[in-house]
Amino acid sequence: MNTKRCLLCQGETFYTVAKIQKYDLSMCTKCTFLSLYPLPTEEELQRYYTAQYRTQISSAEAVSSTILAAEQARSDRIIPLVRLHASKIKNCLDIGCSTGTLLKNINDGFGKEVECHGLEFNDNYRKYAVSKAHISADEYAYNMPIEQLHFENKISFDFISLVHVLEHMRNPLSALESIWGLLSDDGLFYIEVPNLKTPYGSLKKNYFTIYHLHYFSDKTLRQFLNKCGFEVLETKVQARTSISFLCKKAISQEEFGENDSYKDLVKRLRIYEMVYPFKNTVFVIARYFYRKVFK
């Protein structure tokens, strides 16, 4: 019989935080990495993201102005951070590029000559990015797991981005290792994920979902990056609930202190779930009176 092991630390002891349909949401008691168990297969995931994901999260399969505005807001906080560490980008790859808005902003910020590649499972969104020329050419638009993306001419990228995608990937370790292999020696890698320590919405209704396979804290994500050969240059809290790292290839591995206590993290989540309904009610009332008075 195969022993269940933590992907990050190889721990074998888990605490069930919640149940989502047929899956356990299991937290490693050694390092606090949280994942669905068992995981859907790669084929199941690709079918889901191709056919269902966009409709489920946005109630629309087509690209909308609301989606474009949200993606523009993300791009607006990423580009200035990248510019602090890079004056020039020759080529780039956005994994989970959606409408290609980030790629458009890279072109706007670093010049139209930047060669933009995009990986996106959803056909409508990938075709939209190509039609708007946010992806530089049809052959630079990909629909496959990052582990399967290989180039005959051994291309490497000056900049790779992975924005709110790693939590959806079946094996974040192999995904990060593949990204390391595609990044040039002096290239930059930007990654952003929801932070388990600062959840949003109701845990049971909004946060713990079937399409989030893994849940990272700032500490577990940093450990994954270190394990895969990345050095963190910048750390940012984004939109209050997400954590982002700007990275490069590491010269040596970083030393870590003790892991978070799984009991403390579980307690934190329980307190959040108890307090959230009250905080949300206060927010809704405050927003109502603000709109009445100032608009």
QUIPE-V949953 format. One record per run of one state. SS is the DSSP state (helix for helix, strand for strand, loop for the rest). FROM is the first residue (numbers start at 1). LEN is the number of residues. Records with the same first field share a line. If there is no record, write none. Layout:
SS: FROM-LEN / FROM-LEN
//
This chain:
loop: 1-13 / 21-2 / 29-5 / 38-4 / 52-1 / 59-6 / 84-7 / 96-5 / 111-4 / 120-3 / 132-6 / 143-3 / 149-8 / 164-2 / 169-3 / 199-4 / 208-6 / 217-1 / 228-2 / 239-3 / 250-12 / 295-1
strand: 14-7 / 23-6 / 34-4 / 91-5 / 115-5 / 141-2 / 157-7 / 183-13 / 214-3 / 230-9 / 242-8
helix: 42-10 / 53-6 / 65-19 / 101-10 / 123-9 / 138-3 / 146-3 / 166-3 / 172-11 / 196-3 / 203-5 / 218-10 / 262-33
//
